[in-house]
Each structure stands twice: as C-alpha cells, then as structure tokens.
Amino acid sequence: AKQQGKYHGRKPQYAKDDPRLQHAFKLYRAGMSDIDVSRNTGIKRTTFIRYRKKFSVYR
C-alpha cells in the first residue's frame, strides 16, 4: 500500500504554530527541564523531545 501511495502514516499531533507547543518551547528556553515542561503542559516528555528535535529548538 505504501509503494502505491495509499498509505501516508499518521498525521502529526502538533503543528509548528500550535500554541501549546509554542508555550512548551518558551518554558524550555526559559530553563525548565523536559520533565518539568511535560508536567506543566500535559505534553508527554518523549513527544516534547521529538518535536524539540524536529523543529531544532535549543536553549
């Protein structure tokens, strides 16, 4: 199915301009750890790390 172009995978959970994700990035840049950001925003730690790497967000 993938070779025929019928399968595209799962849609991303968050878009780059999603306000929840932007808020999480802002907290991370302010010095919070991945665990603290996940506790405050409700975004799972591994998901946050994956999006942080995808959008090249560093301190």
C-alpha distance matrix in Angstrom:
0.0 3.8 5.5 5.1 6.3 5.2 5.7 9.2 11.0 14.3 16.9 20.0 22.8 25.6 26.0 28.4 31.1 30.8 34.5 33.9 32.2 34.9 37.6 36.1 36.2 39.8 40.8 39.3 41.2 44.3 44.3 42.6 40.5 36.9 38.0 40.6 38.1 35.7 38.7 39.9 36.7 34.6 31.7 30.7 32.1 28.9 27.1 30.1 30.2 26.6 27.3 30.6 29.2 26.4 29.1 31.8 34.3 37.3 40.8
3.8 0.0 3.8 5.4 5.1 5.7 4.7 7.0 8.9 12.6 15.0 17.7 20.8 23.3 23.5 25.6 28.5 28.5 32.2 31.6 29.7 32.3 35.0 33.5 33.3 36.9 38.1 36.4 38.1 41.4 41.4 39.8 37.8 34.2 35.6 38.2 35.6 33.5 36.6 37.8 34.6 32.8 29.6 28.7 29.7 26.5 24.7 27.5 27.3 23.6 24.3 27.5 25.8 23.0 25.8 28.3 31.0 33.9 37.5
5.5 3.8 0.0 3.8 5.4 7.6 8.1 10.0 12.4 16.1 18.3 20.8 24.1 26.3 26.1 27.9 30.9 31.2 35.0 34.7 32.5 34.9 37.8 36.3 35.8 39.4 40.8 39.0 40.4 43.8 43.8 42.5 40.4 36.9 38.6 41.2 38.6 36.6 39.9 41.0 37.8 36.2 32.9 32.0 32.8 29.4 27.7 30.4 30.0 26.2 26.8 29.8 27.8 25.0 27.7 30.0 33.0 35.8 39.5
5.1 5.4 3.8 0.0 3.8 5.6 7.8 10.3 13.3 16.7 18.6 21.5 24.8 26.9 26.6 28.7 31.3 31.6 35.4 35.3 33.5 35.8 38.8 37.6 37.3 40.7 42.2 40.7 42.1 45.5 45.7 44.3 42.5 39.0 40.6 42.9 40.2 38.2 41.3 42.2 38.9 37.2 34.1 33.5 34.7 31.5 29.5 32.1 32.1 28.3 28.6 31.8 30.1 27.0 29.4 32.0 34.9 37.9 41.5
6.3 5.1 5.4 3.8 0.0 3.8 5.6 7.1 10.5 13.8 15.2 18.2 21.5 23.4 22.9 25.1 27.6 28.0 31.8 31.8 30.0 32.2 35.3 34.3 33.9 37.3 38.9 37.5 38.9 42.2 42.6 41.3 39.7 36.2 37.9 40.0 37.2 35.3 38.4 39.1 35.7 34.2 31.1 30.8 32.0 29.0 26.7 29.1 29.3 25.5 25.5 28.7 27.3 24.0 26.2 29.0 31.7 34.9 38.5
5.2 5.7 7.6 5.6 3.8 0.0 3.8 6.5 9.5 12.4 14.1 17.5 20.4 22.8 22.7 25.3 27.6 27.5 31.2 31.0 29.6 32.1 34.9 33.9 34.0 37.4 38.8 37.6 39.3 42.4 42.8 41.2 39.5 35.9 37.3 39.4 36.6 34.4 37.4 38.1 34.7 32.9 30.0 29.8 31.4 28.5 26.1 28.8 29.4 25.7 25.7 29.1 28.1 24.9 27.1 30.1 32.5 35.8 39.3
5.7 4.7 8.1 7.8 5.6 3.8 0.0 3.8 5.9 9.1 11.3 14.5 17.4 20.0 20.3 23.0 25.5 25.1 28.8 28.3 26.8 29.5 32.1 30.9 31.0 34.5 35.7 34.4 36.3 39.3 39.6 37.8 36.1 32.4 33.7 35.9 33.3 31.0 34.0 34.9 31.6 29.7 26.7 26.2 27.8 24.8 22.6 25.4 25.9 22.2 22.4 26.0 24.9 21.9 24.4 27.3 29.6 32.8 36.2
9.2 7.0 10.0 10.3 7.1 6.5 3.8 0.0 3.8 6.8 8.3 11.3 14.5 16.7 16.8 19.3 21.8 21.7 25.4 25.1 23.4 25.9 28.7 27.6 27.5 31.0 32.4 31.1 32.8 35.9 36.3 34.7 33.1 29.5 31.1 33.1 30.3 28.3 31.4 32.1 28.7 27.1 24.0 23.8 25.2 22.4 19.9 22.4 22.9 19.3 19.1 22.6 21.6 18.5 20.7 23.8 26.1 29.3 32.8
11.0 8.9 12.4 13.3 10.5 9.5 5.9 3.8 0.0 3.8 6.5 9.2 12.0 14.7 15.5 18.1 20.9 20.3 23.8 23.0 21.2 24.1 26.6 25.2 25.4 29.0 30.0 28.7 30.6 33.6 33.8 32.0 30.2 26.5 27.8 30.0 27.3 25.1 28.1 29.1 25.8 24.0 20.9 20.4 21.9 19.0 16.6 19.5 20.1 16.5 16.8 20.4 19.6 16.8 19.3 22.3 24.3 27.4 30.8
14.3 12.6 16.1 16.7 13.8 12.4 9.1 6.8 3.8 0.0 3.8 6.4 8.6 11.7 13.1 16.1 18.6 17.4 20.8 19.8 18.4 21.5 23.7 22.3 23.0 26.4 27.3 26.3 28.5 31.2 31.5 29.4 27.8 24.1 25.2 27.2 24.5 22.1 25.0 25.8 22.5 20.6 17.7 17.4 19.3 16.9 14.1 17.0 18.2 14.9 14.9 18.6 18.5 15.9 18.1 21.3 22.8 26.0 29.1
16.9 15.0 18.3 18.6 15.2 14.1 11.3 8.3 6.5 3.8 0.0 3.8 6.4 8.8 9.7 12.9 15.1 14.1 17.6 17.1 15.8 18.6 21.1 20.2 20.7 24.0 25.2 24.5 26.5 29.2 29.9 28.0 26.8 23.3 24.7 26.2 23.1 21.1 24.0 24.3 20.8 19.4 16.5 17.0 19.0 17.1 13.8 16.0 17.6 14.5 13.5 17.2 17.6 14.6 16.2 19.7 21.0 24.4 27.5
20.0 17.7 20.8 21.5 18.2 17.5 14.5 11.3 9.2 6.4 3.8 0.0 3.8 5.6 6.9 9.8 12.3 11.2 14.7 13.9 12.2 15.1 17.6 16.5 16.9 20.3 21.5 20.7 22.7 25.4 26.1 24.3 23.2 19.8 21.3 22.8 19.6 17.9 21.0 21.2 17.6 16.6 13.5 14.2 15.9 14.1 10.6 12.4 14.1 11.2 9.8 13.5 14.2 11.4 12.8 16.3 17.3 20.7 23.7
22.8 20.8 24.1 24.8 21.5 20.4 17.4 14.5 12.0 8.6 6.4 3.8 0.0 3.8 6.9 10.0 11.8 9.7 12.6 11.2 10.1 13.5 15.3 14.2 15.5 18.6 19.4 19.1 21.4 23.7 24.4 22.3 21.3 17.9 19.0 20.2 17.0 15.1 17.9 18.0 14.4 13.1 10.3 11.5 13.8 12.8 9.1 10.8 13.3 11.3 9.7 13.3 14.8 12.7 13.7 17.1 17.3 20.6 23.1
25.6 23.3 26.3 26.9 23.4 22.8 20.0 16.7 14.7 11.7 8.8 5.6 3.8 0.0 3.8 6.6 8.1 6.1 9.2 8.4 7.0 10.0 12.2 11.7 12.5 15.4 16.7 16.7 18.6 20.9 22.0 20.3 19.9 16.9 18.5 19.1 15.6 14.4 17.3 16.7 13.1 12.8 10.0 12.1 13.9 13.5 9.7 9.9 12.7 11.1 8.4 11.4 13.5 11.4 11.4 14.9 14.7 18.1 20.5
26.0 23.5 26.1 26.6 22.9 22.7 20.3 16.8 15.5 13.1 9.7 6.9 6.9 3.8 0.0 3.8 5.4 5.2 9.0 9.7 8.0 9.7 12.8 12.9 12.9 15.5 17.6 17.5 18.7 21.3 22.9 21.7 21.7 19.0 21.0 21.4 17.7 17.2 20.2 19.2 15.6 16.0 13.3 15.5 16.9 16.3 12.6 12.3 14.6 12.8 9.5 12.1 13.8 11.1 10.3 14.0 14.2 17.9 20.4
28.4 25.6 27.9 28.7 25.1 25.3 23.0 19.3 18.1 16.1 12.9 9.8 10.0 6.6 3.8 0.0 3.8 5.6 8.6 9.8 7.3 7.7 11.3 11.6 10.5 13.1 15.6 15.4 15.9 18.8 20.5 19.9 20.1 17.9 20.4 20.6 16.9 17.1 20.3 19.0 15.7 16.9 14.1 16.4 17.0 16.6 13.3 12.0 13.7 12.4 8.6 10.2 12.0 9.5 7.5 11.1 11.1 14.9 17.4
31.1 28.5 30.9 31.3 27.6 27.6 25.5 21.8 20.9 18.6 15.1 12.3 11.8 8.1 5.4 3.8 0.0 3.8 6.2 8.7 7.5 6.8 10.1 11.7 11.0 12.6 15.4 16.1 16.4 18.7 21.0 20.5 21.3 19.4 21.8 21.3 17.5 18.0 20.7 18.8 15.5 17.1 15.1 18.0 18.9 19.2 15.8 14.2 16.5 15.6 11.8 13.0 15.3 13.2 10.8 13.9 13.3 16.8 18.6
30.8 28.5 31.2 31.6 28.0 27.5 25.1 21.7 20.3 17.4 14.1 11.2 9.7 6.1 5.2 5.6 3.8 0.0 3.8 5.6 5.4 6.2 8.7 10.1 10.7 12.4 14.5 15.5 16.6 18.5 20.6 19.4 20.2 18.0 19.8 19.3 15.5 15.5 17.9 16.1 12.6 13.8 12.1 15.3 16.8 17.4 13.9 12.6 15.6 15.0 11.5 13.1 15.9 14.1 12.3 15.5 14.4 17.8 19.4
34.5 32.2 35.0 35.4 31.8 31.2 28.8 25.4 23.8 20.8 17.6 14.7 12.6 9.2 9.0 8.6 6.2 3.8 0.0 3.8 5.5 5.0 6.0 8.6 9.8 10.4 12.3 14.2 15.2 16.4 18.8 17.7 19.0 17.5 19.0 17.7 14.1 14.7 16.5 14.0 10.8 12.9 12.1 15.7 17.1 18.5 15.4 13.5 16.6 16.8 13.4 14.2 17.5 16.5 14.3 16.9 15.0 17.8 18.8
33.9 31.6 34.7 35.3 31.8 31.0 28.3 25.1 23.0 19.8 17.1 13.9 11.2 8.4 9.7 9.8 8.7 5.6 3.8 0.0 3.8 5.5 5.2 6.3 8.8 9.9 10.8 12.5 14.4 15.5 17.3 15.4 16.4 14.5 15.7 14.6 10.9 11.1 12.9 10.6 7.2 9.1 8.4 12.1 13.7 15.4 12.6 10.7 14.2 14.8 11.9 12.9 16.4 15.8 14.3 16.7 14.6 17.2 18.1
32.2 29.7 32.5 33.5 30.0 29.6 26.8 23.4 21.2 18.4 15.8 12.2 10.1 7.0 8.0 7.3 7.5 5.4 5.5 3.8 0.0 3.8 5.4 5.0 6.2 8.6 9.9 10.5 12.4 14.2 15.8 14.2 14.8 12.6 14.5 14.0 10.2 10.6 13.3 11.7 8.5 10.3 8.2 11.3 12.1 13.2 10.3 8.1 11.1 11.6 8.4 9.2 12.7 12.1 10.6 13.0 11.1 13.9 15.3
34.9 32.3 34.9 35.8 32.2 32.1 29.5 25.9 24.1 21.5 18.6 15.1 13.5 10.0 9.7 7.7 6.8 6.2 5.0 5.5 3.8 0.0 3.8 5.4 5.0 6.2 8.7 9.8 10.5 12.3 14.6 13.9 15.3 14.0 16.2 15.2 11.4 12.9 15.3 13.1 10.5 13.1 11.6 14.6 14.9 16.2 13.6 10.8 13.2 14.0 10.6 10.3 13.7 13.3 10.8 12.6 10.2 12.9 13.8
37.6 35.0 37.8 38.8 35.3 34.9 32.1 28.7 26.6 23.7 21.1 17.6 15.3 12.2 12.8 11.3 10.1 8.7 6.0 5.2 5.4 3.8 0.0 3.8 5.4 5.1 6.3 8.7 10.0 10.6 12.9 11.8 13.7 12.9 14.6 12.7 9.2 11.1 12.8 10.0 8.0 11.3 10.8 14.0 14.4 16.5 14.4 11.4 14.1 15.6 12.8 12.1 15.8 16.1 13.9 15.2 12.3 14.1 14.1
36.1 33.5 36.3 37.6 34.3 33.9 30.9 27.6 25.2 22.3 20.2 16.5 14.2 11.7 12.9 11.6 11.7 10.1 8.6 6.3 5.0 5.4 3.8 0.0 3.8 5.4 5.2 6.2 8.7 9.9 11.1 9.4 10.5 9.2 11.1 9.8 6.1 7.9 10.2 8.3 6.5 9.4 8.2 10.9 10.7 12.9 11.3 8.0 10.6 12.6 10.3 9.4 13.2 14.0 12.5 13.5 10.5 12.1 12.4
36.2 33.3 35.8 37.3 33.9 34.0 31.0 27.5 25.4 23.0 20.7 16.9 15.5 12.5 12.9 10.5 11.0 10.7 9.8 8.8 6.2 5.0 5.4 3.8 0.0 3.8 5.5 5.0 6.2 8.6 10.1 9.6 10.7 9.9 12.7 11.8 8.4 10.7 13.4 11.8 10.3 13.0 11.2 13.3 12.4 13.9 12.4 8.8 10.2 12.1 9.5 7.5 11.1 12.1 9.9 10.4 7.1 8.8 9.3
39.8 36.9 39.4 40.7 37.3 37.4 34.5 31.0 29.0 26.4 24.0 20.3 18.6 15.4 15.5 13.1 12.6 12.4 10.4 9.9 8.6 6.2 5.1 5.4 3.8 0.0 3.8 5.4 5.2 6.2 9.0 9.2 11.6 11.8 14.2 12.4 9.4 12.5 14.3 11.9 11.2 14.6 13.6 16.0 15.2 17.2 15.9 12.2 13.7 15.8 13.3 11.2 14.6 15.7 13.1 13.1 9.6 10.4 9.6
40.8 38.1 40.8 42.2 38.9 38.8 35.7 32.4 30.0 27.3 25.2 21.5 19.4 16.7 17.6 15.6 15.4 14.5 12.3 10.8 9.9 8.7 6.3 5.2 5.5 3.8 0.0 3.8 5.5 5.0 6.7 5.9 8.6 9.4 11.2 8.9 6.5 10.0 11.3 9.1 9.3 12.8 12.4 14.4 13.3 16.0 15.3 11.7 13.1 16.0 14.1 12.0 15.4 17.1 15.2 15.0 11.4 11.4 10.1
39.3 36.4 39.0 40.7 37.5 37.6 34.4 31.1 28.7 26.3 24.5 20.7 19.1 16.7 17.5 15.4 16.1 15.5 14.2 12.5 10.5 9.8 8.7 6.2 5.0 5.4 3.8 0.0 3.8 5.3 5.4 4.8 6.4 7.0 9.9 8.6 6.5 9.8 12.0 10.9 11.0 13.7 12.5 13.7 11.8 13.9 13.7 10.0 10.4 13.5 12.2 9.4 12.5 14.7 13.2 12.3 8.7 8.2 7.2
41.2 38.1 40.4 42.1 38.9 39.3 36.3 32.8 30.6 28.5 26.5 22.7 21.4 18.6 18.7 15.9 16.4 16.6 15.2 14.4 12.4 10.5 10.0 8.7 6.2 5.2 5.5 3.8 0.0 3.8 5.3 7.1 9.2 10.5 13.5 12.1 10.2 13.6 15.6 14.1 14.2 17.2 15.9 17.3 15.3 17.1 16.8 13.0 13.0 15.7 14.0 10.8 13.4 15.6 13.3 11.9 8.1 7.0 4.9
44.3 41.4 43.8 45.5 42.2 42.4 39.3 35.9 33.6 31.2 29.2 25.4 23.7 20.9 21.3 18.8 18.7 18.5 16.4 15.5 14.2 12.3 10.6 9.9 8.6 6.2 5.0 5.3 3.8 0.0 3.8 6.0 9.3 11.5 13.7 11.5 10.3 14.1 15.2 13.3 14.2 17.5 17.0 18.6 16.8 19.2 19.0 15.3 15.7 18.7 17.1 14.1 17.0 19.2 17.0 15.7 11.9 10.6 7.8
44.3 41.4 43.8 45.7 42.6 42.8 39.6 36.3 33.8 31.5 29.9 26.1 24.4 22.0 22.9 20.5 21.0 20.6 18.8 17.3 15.8 14.6 12.9 11.1 10.1 9.0 6.7 5.4 5.3 3.8 0.0 3.8 6.5 9.5 11.6 9.7 9.6 13.2 14.3 13.3 14.7 17.6 17.0 17.8 15.4 17.8 18.4 14.8 14.6 18.0 17.2 14.0 16.5 19.3 17.7 16.0 12.5 10.4 7.5
42.6 39.8 42.5 44.3 41.3 41.2 37.8 34.7 32.0 29.4 28.0 24.3 22.3 20.3 21.7 19.9 20.5 19.4 17.7 15.4 14.2 13.9 11.8 9.4 9.6 9.2 5.9 4.8 7.1 6.0 3.8 0.0 3.8 6.7 8.1 6.0 6.3 9.7 10.6 10.0 11.7 14.2 13.9 14.6 12.3 15.2 15.9 12.5 12.8 16.4 15.9 13.3 16.1 18.8 17.7 16.6 13.1 11.8 9.8
40.5 37.8 40.4 42.5 39.7 39.5 36.1 33.1 30.2 27.8 26.8 23.2 21.3 19.9 21.7 20.1 21.3 20.2 19.0 16.4 14.8 15.3 13.7 10.5 10.7 11.6 8.6 6.4 9.2 9.3 6.5 3.8 0.0 3.8 5.4 5.2 6.2 8.6 10.0 10.7 12.2 13.8 13.0 12.7 9.8 12.4 13.8 10.9 10.5 14.3 14.6 12.1 14.4 17.5 17.2 16.0 13.0 11.7 10.5
36.9 34.2 36.9 39.0 36.2 35.9 32.4 29.5 26.5 24.1 23.3 19.8 17.9 16.9 19.0 17.9 19.4 18.0 17.5 14.5 12.6 14.0 12.9 9.2 9.9 11.8 9.4 7.0 10.5 11.5 9.5 6.7 3.8 0.0 3.8 5.6 5.2 6.2 8.7 10.1 10.6 11.5 10.0 9.2 6.1 8.6 10.1 7.4 7.2 10.9 11.6 9.7 12.1 14.9 15.1 14.5 12.0 11.6 11.7
38.0 35.6 38.6 40.6 37.9 37.3 33.7 31.1 27.8 25.2 24.7 21.3 19.0 18.5 21.0 20.4 21.8 19.8 19.0 15.7 14.5 16.2 14.6 11.1 12.7 14.2 11.2 9.9 13.5 13.7 11.6 8.1 5.4 3.8 0.0 3.8 5.5 5.1 6.3 8.8 10.1 10.3 9.8 8.6 6.0 9.3 11.2 9.4 9.8 13.3 14.2 13.1 15.4 18.0 18.5 18.2 15.7 15.4 15.1
40.6 38.2 41.2 42.9 40.0 39.4 35.9 33.1 30.0 27.2 26.2 22.8 20.2 19.1 21.4 20.6 21.3 19.3 17.7 14.6 14.0 15.2 12.7 9.8 11.8 12.4 8.9 8.6 12.1 11.5 9.7 6.0 5.2 5.6 3.8 0.0 3.8 5.4 5.1 6.2 8.6 9.9 10.4 10.5 8.8 12.4 13.5 11.0 12.2 15.7 15.8 14.4 17.3 19.6 19.4 19.2 16.2 15.7 14.8
38.1 35.6 38.6 40.2 37.2 36.6 33.3 30.3 27.3 24.5 23.1 19.6 17.0 15.6 17.7 16.9 17.5 15.5 14.1 10.9 10.2 11.4 9.2 6.1 8.4 9.4 6.5 6.5 10.2 10.3 9.6 6.3 6.2 5.2 5.5 3.8 0.0 3.8 5.5 5.2 6.0 8.0 7.8 8.9 7.8 11.2 11.2 8.3 10.2 13.4 12.8 11.6 14.9 16.8 16.3 16.5 13.5 13.8 13.4
35.7 33.5 36.6 38.2 35.3 34.4 31.0 28.3 25.1 22.1 21.1 17.9 15.1 14.4 17.2 17.1 18.0 15.5 14.7 11.1 10.6 12.9 11.1 7.9 10.7 12.5 10.0 9.8 13.6 14.1 13.2 9.7 8.6 6.2 5.1 5.4 3.8 0.0 3.8 5.5 5.4 5.4 5.1 5.5 5.2 8.9 9.0 7.2 9.6 12.4 12.3 12.1 15.2 16.8 17.0 17.7 15.3 16.0 16.3
38.7 36.6 39.9 41.3 38.4 37.4 34.0 31.4 28.1 25.0 24.0 21.0 17.9 17.3 20.2 20.3 20.7 17.9 16.5 12.9 13.3 15.3 12.8 10.2 13.4 14.3 11.3 12.0 15.6 15.2 14.3 10.6 10.0 8.7 6.3 5.1 5.5 3.8 0.0 3.8 5.8 5.7 7.6 8.0 8.3 12.1 12.5 11.0 13.3 16.1 16.1 15.8 18.9 20.6 20.6 21.3 18.6 19.1 18.8
39.9 37.8 41.0 42.2 39.1 38.1 34.9 32.1 29.1 25.8 24.3 21.2 18.0 16.7 19.2 19.0 18.8 16.1 14.0 10.6 11.7 13.1 10.0 8.3 11.8 11.9 9.1 10.9 14.1 13.3 13.3 10.0 10.7 10.1 8.8 6.2 5.2 5.5 3.8 0.0 3.8 6.0 8.2 10.2 10.7 14.4 14.0 11.9 14.6 17.3 16.4 15.9 19.4 20.8 20.2 21.0 18.0 18.6 18.0
36.7 34.6 37.8 38.9 35.7 34.7 31.6 28.7 25.8 22.5 20.8 17.6 14.4 13.1 15.6 15.7 15.5 12.6 10.8 7.2 8.5 10.5 8.0 6.5 10.3 11.2 9.3 11.0 14.2 14.2 14.7 11.7 12.2 10.6 10.1 8.6 6.0 5.4 5.8 3.8 0.0 3.8 5.5 8.5 9.9 13.0 11.7 9.8 13.1 15.2 13.8 14.1 17.6 18.4 17.8 19.2 16.5 17.9 18.0
34.6 32.8 36.2 37.2 34.2 32.9 29.7 27.1 24.0 20.6 19.4 16.6 13.1 12.8 16.0 16.9 17.1 13.8 12.9 9.1 10.3 13.1 11.3 9.4 13.0 14.6 12.8 13.7 17.2 17.5 17.6 14.2 13.8 11.5 10.3 9.9 8.0 5.4 5.7 6.0 3.8 0.0 3.8 6.2 8.8 11.6 10.4 9.8 13.2 14.8 14.1 15.1 18.3 18.9 18.9 20.6 18.4 20.0 20.5
31.7 29.6 32.9 34.1 31.1 30.0 26.7 24.0 20.9 17.7 16.5 13.5 10.3 10.0 13.3 14.1 15.1 12.1 12.1 8.4 8.2 11.6 10.8 8.2 11.2 13.6 12.4 12.5 15.9 17.0 17.0 13.9 13.0 10.0 9.8 10.4 7.8 5.1 7.6 8.2 5.5 3.8 0.0 3.8 6.4 8.5 6.7 6.2 9.8 11.1 10.4 11.7 14.7 15.2 15.6 17.4 15.6 17.5 18.6
30.7 28.7 32.0 33.5 30.8 29.8 26.2 23.8 20.4 17.4 17.0 14.2 11.5 12.1 15.5 16.4 18.0 15.3 15.7 12.1 11.3 14.6 14.0 10.9 13.3 16.0 14.4 13.7 17.3 18.6 17.8 14.6 12.7 9.2 8.6 10.5 8.9 5.5 8.0 10.2 8.5 6.2 3.8 0.0 3.8 5.7 5.2 6.1 8.7 10.0 10.7 12.1 14.4 15.3 16.5 17.9 16.5 18.0 19.3
32.1 29.7 32.8 34.7 32.0 31.4 27.8 25.2 21.9 19.3 19.0 15.9 13.8 13.9 16.9 17.0 18.9 16.8 17.1 13.7 12.1 14.9 14.4 10.7 12.4 15.2 13.3 11.8 15.3 16.8 15.4 12.3 9.8 6.1 6.0 8.8 7.8 5.2 8.3 10.7 9.9 8.8 6.4 3.8 0.0 3.8 5.5 5.1 6.2 8.6 10.0 10.4 12.4 14.2 15.4 16.1 14.6 15.4 16.6
28.9 26.5 29.4 31.5 29.0 28.5 24.8 22.4 19.0 16.9 17.1 14.1 12.8 13.5 16.3 16.6 19.2 17.4 18.5 15.4 13.2 16.2 16.5 12.9 13.9 17.2 16.0 13.9 17.1 19.2 17.8 15.2 12.4 8.6 9.3 12.4 11.2 8.9 12.1 14.4 13.0 11.6 8.5 5.7 3.8 0.0 3.8 5.4 5.1 6.1 8.7 9.7 10.7 12.2 14.3 15.1 14.5 15.7 17.6
27.1 24.7 27.7 29.5 26.7 26.1 22.6 19.9 16.6 14.1 13.8 10.6 9.1 9.7 12.6 13.3 15.8 13.9 15.4 12.6 10.3 13.6 14.4 11.3 12.4 15.9 15.3 13.7 16.8 19.0 18.4 15.9 13.8 10.1 11.2 13.5 11.2 9.0 12.5 14.0 11.7 10.4 6.7 5.2 5.5 3.8 0.0 3.8 5.5 5.1 6.3 8.5 10.0 10.5 12.3 13.9 13.5 15.5 17.7
30.1 27.5 30.4 32.1 29.1 28.8 25.4 22.4 19.5 17.0 16.0 12.4 10.8 9.9 12.3 12.0 14.2 12.6 13.5 10.7 8.1 10.8 11.4 8.0 8.8 12.2 11.7 10.0 13.0 15.3 14.8 12.5 10.9 7.4 9.4 11.0 8.3 7.2 11.0 11.9 9.8 9.8 6.2 6.1 5.1 5.4 3.8 0.0 3.8 5.4 5.2 5.9 8.6 9.7 10.6 11.8 10.5 12.3 14.2
30.2 27.3 30.0 32.1 29.3 29.4 25.9 22.9 20.1 18.2 17.6 14.1 13.3 12.7 14.6 13.7 16.5 15.6 16.6 14.2 11.1 13.2 14.1 10.6 10.2 13.7 13.1 10.4 13.0 15.7 14.6 12.8 10.5 7.2 9.8 12.2 10.2 9.6 13.3 14.6 13.1 13.2 9.8 8.7 6.2 5.1 5.5 3.8 0.0 3.8 5.5 4.9 6.2 8.5 10.0 10.2 9.5 10.7 12.9
26.6 23.6 26.2 28.3 25.5 25.7 22.2 19.3 16.5 14.9 14.5 11.2 11.3 11.1 12.8 12.4 15.6 15.0 16.8 14.8 11.6 14.0 15.6 12.6 12.1 15.8 16.0 13.5 15.7 18.7 18.0 16.4 14.3 10.9 13.3 15.7 13.4 12.4 16.1 17.3 15.2 14.8 11.1 10.0 8.6 6.1 5.1 5.4 3.8 0.0 3.8 5.5 5.3 6.1 8.8 9.8 10.4 12.4 15.3
27.3 24.3 26.8 28.6 25.5 25.7 22.4 19.1 16.8 14.9 13.5 9.8 9.7 8.4 9.5 8.6 11.8 11.5 13.4 11.9 8.4 10.6 12.8 10.3 9.5 13.3 14.1 12.2 14.0 17.1 17.2 15.9 14.6 11.6 14.2 15.8 12.8 12.3 16.1 16.4 13.8 14.1 10.4 10.7 10.0 8.7 6.3 5.2 5.5 3.8 0.0 3.8 5.4 4.8 6.0 8.2 8.4 11.3 14.3
30.6 27.5 29.8 31.8 28.7 29.1 26.0 22.6 20.4 18.6 17.2 13.5 13.3 11.4 12.1 10.2 13.0 13.1 14.2 12.9 9.2 10.3 12.1 9.4 7.5 11.2 12.0 9.4 10.8 14.1 14.0 13.3 12.1 9.7 13.1 14.4 11.6 12.1 15.8 15.9 14.1 15.1 11.7 12.1 10.4 9.7 8.5 5.9 4.9 5.5 3.8 0.0 3.8 5.5 5.5 5.8 5.1 7.6 10.5
29.2 25.8 27.8 30.1 27.3 28.1 24.9 21.6 19.6 18.5 17.6 14.2 14.8 13.5 13.8 12.0 15.3 15.9 17.5 16.4 12.7 13.7 15.8 13.2 11.1 14.6 15.4 12.5 13.4 17.0 16.5 16.1 14.4 12.1 15.4 17.3 14.9 15.2 18.9 19.4 17.6 18.3 14.7 14.4 12.4 10.7 10.0 8.6 6.2 5.3 5.4 3.8 0.0 3.8 5.5 4.9 6.4 8.3 11.8
26.4 23.0 25.0 27.0 24.0 24.9 21.9 18.5 16.8 15.9 14.6 11.4 12.7 11.4 11.1 9.5 13.2 14.1 16.5 15.8 12.1 13.3 16.1 14.0 12.1 15.7 17.1 14.7 15.6 19.2 19.3 18.8 17.5 14.9 18.0 19.6 16.8 16.8 20.6 20.8 18.4 18.9 15.2 15.3 14.2 12.2 10.5 9.7 8.5 6.1 4.8 5.5 3.8 0.0 3.8 5.6 8.0 10.9 14.5
29.1 25.8 27.7 29.4 26.2 27.1 24.4 20.7 19.3 18.1 16.2 12.8 13.7 11.4 10.3 7.5 10.8 12.3 14.3 14.3 10.6 10.8 13.9 12.5 9.9 13.1 15.2 13.2 13.3 17.0 17.7 17.7 17.2 15.1 18.5 19.4 16.3 17.0 20.6 20.2 17.8 18.9 15.6 16.5 15.4 14.3 12.3 10.6 10.0 8.8 6.0 5.5 5.5 3.8 0.0 3.9 5.7 9.2 12.7
31.8 28.3 30.0 32.0 29.0 30.1 27.3 23.8 22.3 21.3 19.7 16.3 17.1 14.9 14.0 11.1 13.9 15.5 16.9 16.7 13.0 12.6 15.2 13.5 10.4 13.1 15.0 12.3 11.9 15.7 16.0 16.6 16.0 14.5 18.2 19.2 16.5 17.7 21.3 21.0 19.2 20.6 17.4 17.9 16.1 15.1 13.9 11.8 10.2 9.8 8.2 5.8 4.9 5.6 3.9 0.0 3.8 6.3 10.0
34.3 31.0 33.0 34.9 31.7 32.5 29.6 26.1 24.3 22.8 21.0 17.3 17.3 14.7 14.2 11.1 13.3 14.4 15.0 14.6 11.1 10.2 12.3 10.5 7.1 9.6 11.4 8.7 8.1 11.9 12.5 13.1 13.0 12.0 15.7 16.2 13.5 15.3 18.6 18.0 16.5 18.4 15.6 16.5 14.6 14.5 13.5 10.5 9.5 10.4 8.4 5.1 6.4 8.0 5.7 3.8 0.0 3.8 7.0
37.3 33.9 35.8 37.9 34.9 35.8 32.8 29.3 27.4 26.0 24.4 20.7 20.6 18.1 17.9 14.9 16.8 17.8 17.8 17.2 13.9 12.9 14.1 12.1 8.8 10.4 11.4 8.2 7.0 10.6 10.4 11.8 11.7 11.6 15.4 15.7 13.8 16.0 19.1 18.6 17.9 20.0 17.5 18.0 15.4 15.7 15.5 12.3 10.7 12.4 11.3 7.6 8.3 10.9 9.2 6.3 3.8 0.0 3.8
40.8 37.5 39.5 41.5 38.5 39.3 36.2 32.8 30.8 29.1 27.5 23.7 23.1 20.5 20.4 17.4 18.6 19.4 18.8 18.1 15.3 13.8 14.1 12.4 9.3 9.6 10.1 7.2 4.9 7.8 7.5 9.8 10.5 11.7 15.1 14.8 13.4 16.3 18.8 18.0 18.0 20.5 18.6 19.3 16.6 17.6 17.7 14.2 12.9 15.3 14.3 10.5 11.8 14.5 12.7 10.0 7.0 3.8 0.0
